[in-house]
Amino acid sequence: MKKLILAAILCFCFSIQQQHACTSIIISGKATPDGRPLMWKHRDTGAPYNHIAYIDEGGYRFLGLVNSDDPDGAVWTGSNETGFSIMNTASYNLKDDDVKEMDHEGLLMRQALKVCKTVQDFEHLLDTLPRPLRVEANFGVIDAYGGAAYYETNNKHYYKKDVNDTTLAPEGYLIYTNFSFEGRTDEGLGYIRYDNARKIFKQMEKEGFTPERIFREASRSFYNSLLDIDLKNPEQSPNNHSGWFVEQDFIPRAESTASIVIQGIKPGMPAEHTIMWTALGYPPVSVALPLWVKMGKDQPSLVQYDTSLQTAPLCYYSSRLKDKVYAIHRGNGQKYLHWQLLWNNEKTGYIQQLQPVETQVFKLFETASSSHDTLDTKKTTDIYKQAESIISAAYRQLGTY
């Protein structure tokens, strides 16, 4: 009997650890300073390494975030050459059947990127795919025509939540974590992270939503709404004590492996100007780079698969820093982060040293990211070389290689 109880406990613990969790937002172009919609996914997963793949396998060409041990399979966020972009967050309160084989969300998104140009195309895909869909997720999509919506989707049905519907999204945006609003009340995950994000983005409204601010203020936020503490607040800092803190219900977690902001276009702009701003690895210590589908296979080497590292260099470098932050592995030590390494009074924390690097990157690409002219691929390649040199030097100084 004791063995059965122990087995049940172990199975329960394992299932909790394996659950994927993400935080996301879609912001309508009506709510951004430049009129371009924004779609953010902060990815949490048990797969430690991911990279960006340029995929041309028939249909539309696209960029996709893929697990480094499964590059030909699931896509977890992506954007195609028409400006159609998609992401998801896992839901844990929407499934209403006993279907066992699940977790096809990434395969569905890979298919969508190949065949969809508009939000309506995605709805048609959901309508026509065979049942059961083998998914339980909140899919977020934007297109080049102003379309922006979430789809709460299970094996049989989906519920559309239109970000342009002012009665549903009066502030011009919708936030999703790991529950669905049409799902079972108080089931699912991510309620505290949802409240964290609500406060963060409400404050961000004052300055205006931009990719750079989303990375800085959301991907690297250590605010907990239930405790009402912010570790960056000097008065509440763990550095006043041991410099360690329990990691619980912050947006960045030990399982965070990427943060992506897709910057869409205003209707009438060429779809090629859709940008997939990408920070691979542990987002607090990563640096975002802008990616365009038009660049094809000529994406920055920092985000592409490196055979010697078995992942993208950017993911590898930031993961090495994360390993130092989460350095205790015995007992429950893996839930404690060494805050003093991330942020300290001497301003030598990893976040504090890498933030100016990312600011430089945004400045380097300022013209290219805001231009309405045809993307100059040669010039963009040259800027990539400058940016990668700056980023690599920063990680070298931090001792990641």
Backbone hydrogen bonds, N-H to C=O, Kabsch-Sander energy under -0.5 kcal/mol:
donor,donor_aa,acceptor,acceptor_aa,energy
5,I,1,M,-2.3
6,L,2,K,-2.6
7,A,3,K,-2.5
8,A,4,L,-2.2
9,I,5,I,-2.4
10,L,6,L,-2.6
11,C,7,A,-2.5
12,F,8,A,-2.4
13,C,9,I,-2.8
14,F,10,L,-2.6
15,S,11,C,-2.4
16,I,12,F,-2.0
17,Q,13,C,-2.2
18,Q,14,F,-1.8
19,Q,15,S,-0.7
19,Q,16,I,-0.9
21,A,44,D,-0.8
23,T,42,H,-1.7
24,S,176,Y,-2.3
25,I,40,W,-1.8
26,I,174,L,-2.0
27,I,38,L,-3.2
28,S,26,I,-0.5
28,S,172,G,-3.0
31,A,28,S,-2.1
32,T,29,G,-0.9
35,G,32,T,-0.9
38,L,27,I,-2.0
39,M,262,I,-1.9
40,W,25,I,-2.7
41,K,260,I,-2.6
42,H,23,T,-3.0
43,R,41,K,-0.7
43,R,258,A,-2.6
44,D,21,A,-0.9
45,T,255,E,-2.5
51,H,66,V,-2.4
52,I,303,V,-2.9
53,A,64,G,-2.6
55,I,53,A,-0.6
55,I,62,F,-3.2
56,D,54,Y,-0.5
57,E,58,G,-0.5
60,Y,114,K,-2.8
62,F,55,I,-2.2
63,L,79,S,-2.6
64,G,53,A,-2.4
65,L,77,T,-2.9
66,V,51,H,-2.7
66,V,64,G,-0.7
68,S,49,Y,-2.2
70,D,67,N,-2.1
73,G,70,D,-1.6
75,V,106,G,-1.8
76,W,65,L,-3.1
78,G,86,I,-2.2
79,S,63,L,-1.9
80,N,84,F,-2.8
81,E,61,R,-2.3
83,G,80,N,-2.0
85,S,142,I,-2.5
86,I,78,G,-2.3
87,M,140,G,-2.0
88,N,76,W,-0.6
89,T,138,N,-1.5
91,S,136,E,-2.3
92,Y,178,N,-0.9
102,M,100,K,-0.8
104,H,134,R,-2.5
108,L,104,H,-2.4
109,M,105,E,-2.3
110,R,106,G,-1.8
111,Q,107,L,-2.0
112,A,108,L,-2.4
113,L,109,M,-2.2
114,K,110,R,-1.1
115,V,111,Q,-1.4
116,C,112,A,-2.7
122,F,118,T,-1.6
123,E,119,V,-2.1
124,H,120,Q,-2.3
125,L,121,D,-2.2
126,L,122,F,-2.5
127,D,123,E,-2.3
128,T,124,H,-1.7
129,L,125,L,-1.8
133,L,155,N,-1.7
137,A,153,T,-2.3
138,N,89,T,-2.8
139,F,137,A,-0.7
139,F,151,Y,-2.5
140,G,87,M,-2.0
141,V,149,A,-2.8
142,I,85,S,-1.7
143,D,147,G,-1.8
144,A,117,K,-0.6
146,G,143,D,-0.8
149,A,141,V,-2.4
150,Y,161,K,-2.3
151,Y,139,F,-2.6
152,E,159,Y,-2.5
153,T,137,A,-3.3
153,T,151,Y,-0.7
154,N,157,H,-2.5
159,Y,152,E,-2.0
161,K,150,Y,-3.0
162,D,160,K,-0.5
163,V,148,A,-2.1
164,N,148,A,-0.7
165,D,162,D,-1.4
166,T,164,N,-0.9
168,L,165,D,-0.7
169,A,165,D,-3.4
172,G,169,A,-1.9
174,L,26,I,-1.9
176,Y,24,S,-1.9
178,N,189,L,-0.9
183,G,180,S,-1.3
184,R,93,N,-2.5
187,E,184,R,-1.8
188,G,92,Y,-0.6
189,L,178,N,-2.4
194,Y,190,G,-2.2
195,D,191,Y,-1.9
196,N,192,I,-2.6
197,A,193,R,-2.7
198,R,194,Y,-2.2
199,K,195,D,-2.0
200,I,196,N,-2.4
201,F,197,A,-2.9
202,K,198,R,-1.7
203,Q,199,K,-2.2
204,M,200,I,-1.7
205,E,201,F,-1.2
206,K,203,Q,-1.0
207,E,204,M,-0.7
208,G,204,M,-2.0
209,F,31,A,-0.5
214,I,210,T,-2.1
215,F,211,P,-2.2
216,R,212,E,-2.3
217,E,213,R,-3.3
218,A,214,I,-2.1
219,S,214,I,-2.0
220,R,215,F,-0.8
221,S,218,A,-1.5
224,N,229,I,-2.6
225,S,223,Y,-0.5
228,D,224,N,-1.4
229,I,224,N,-1.5
231,L,222,F,-2.3
233,N,230,D,-2.1
236,Q,233,N,-1.4
237,S,233,N,-0.8
237,S,234,P,-0.5
240,N,237,S,-1.8
241,H,238,P,-2.2
243,G,238,P,-2.1
245,F,337,L,-1.9
247,E,335,K,-3.6
248,Q,246,V,-0.9
256,S,253,R,-2.2
257,T,43,R,-2.1
258,A,43,R,-1.0
259,S,279,A,-2.5
260,I,41,K,-2.6
261,V,277,W,-2.2
262,I,39,M,-3.3
262,I,260,I,-0.5
263,Q,261,V,-0.6
263,Q,275,I,-2.9
264,G,37,P,-2.5
264,G,262,I,-0.8
269,M,266,K,-2.4
273,H,270,P,-1.9
274,T,271,A,-2.1
275,I,263,Q,-2.3
276,M,291,L,-2.7
277,W,261,V,-2.3
277,W,275,I,-0.8
278,T,289,L,-3.0
279,A,259,S,-2.5
280,L,278,T,-0.5
281,G,257,T,-2.5
285,V,282,Y,-1.9
286,S,283,P,-1.7
289,L,278,T,-2.0
295,M,292,W,-1.3
296,G,293,V,-2.4
298,D,295,M,-2.3
299,Q,297,K,-1.0
303,V,300,P,-1.5
304,Q,300,P,-0.7
304,Q,301,S,-0.6
306,D,311,T,-2.0
307,T,305,Y,-0.5
310,Q,306,D,-2.3
311,T,306,D,-1.0
312,A,50,N,-0.6
314,L,302,L,-2.6
316,Y,312,A,-2.4
317,Y,313,P,-3.1
318,S,314,L,-2.1
319,S,315,C,-1.8
320,R,316,Y,-1.9
321,L,317,Y,-1.6
322,K,318,S,-2.0
323,D,319,S,-2.1
324,K,320,R,-1.0
324,K,321,L,-0.5
325,V,321,L,-1.7
326,Y,322,K,-2.7
327,A,324,K,-0.5
327,A,325,V,-0.8
329,H,327,A,-0.5
333,G,330,R,-2.4
335,K,332,N,-2.0
336,Y,333,G,-2.0
337,L,245,F,-2.7
338,H,325,V,-2.3
339,W,243,G,-0.6
339,W,337,L,-1.5
340,Q,243,G,-1.8
341,L,338,H,-1.6
342,L,338,H,-0.8
342,L,339,W,-0.7
343,W,339,W,-2.8
347,K,344,N,-1.4
350,Y,341,L,-2.9
351,I,342,L,-1.2
352,Q,342,L,-0.9
353,Q,349,G,-2.2
354,L,350,Y,-2.2
355,Q,351,I,-2.3
358,E,354,L,-2.1
359,T,355,Q,-2.2
360,Q,356,P,-1.9
361,V,357,V,-1.9
362,F,358,E,-2.5
363,K,359,T,-1.9
364,L,360,Q,-2.4
365,F,361,V,-1.8
366,E,363,K,-1.2
369,S,365,F,-2.8
370,S,366,E,-0.9
370,S,367,T,-0.5
371,S,367,T,-1.4
377,T,375,L,-1.1
380,T,376,D,-2.4
381,T,377,T,-2.2
382,D,378,K,-1.8
383,I,379,K,-2.1
384,Y,380,T,-2.5
385,K,381,T,-1.8
386,Q,382,D,-1.5
387,A,383,I,-2.8
388,E,384,Y,-3.1
389,S,385,K,-1.8
390,I,386,Q,-2.0
391,I,387,A,-2.7
392,S,388,E,-2.7
393,A,389,S,-2.0
394,A,390,I,-1.6
395,Y,391,I,-2.1
396,R,392,S,-2.3
397,Q,393,A,-2.1
398,L,394,A,-1.3
399,G,396,R,-1.2
400,T,395,Y,-2.2
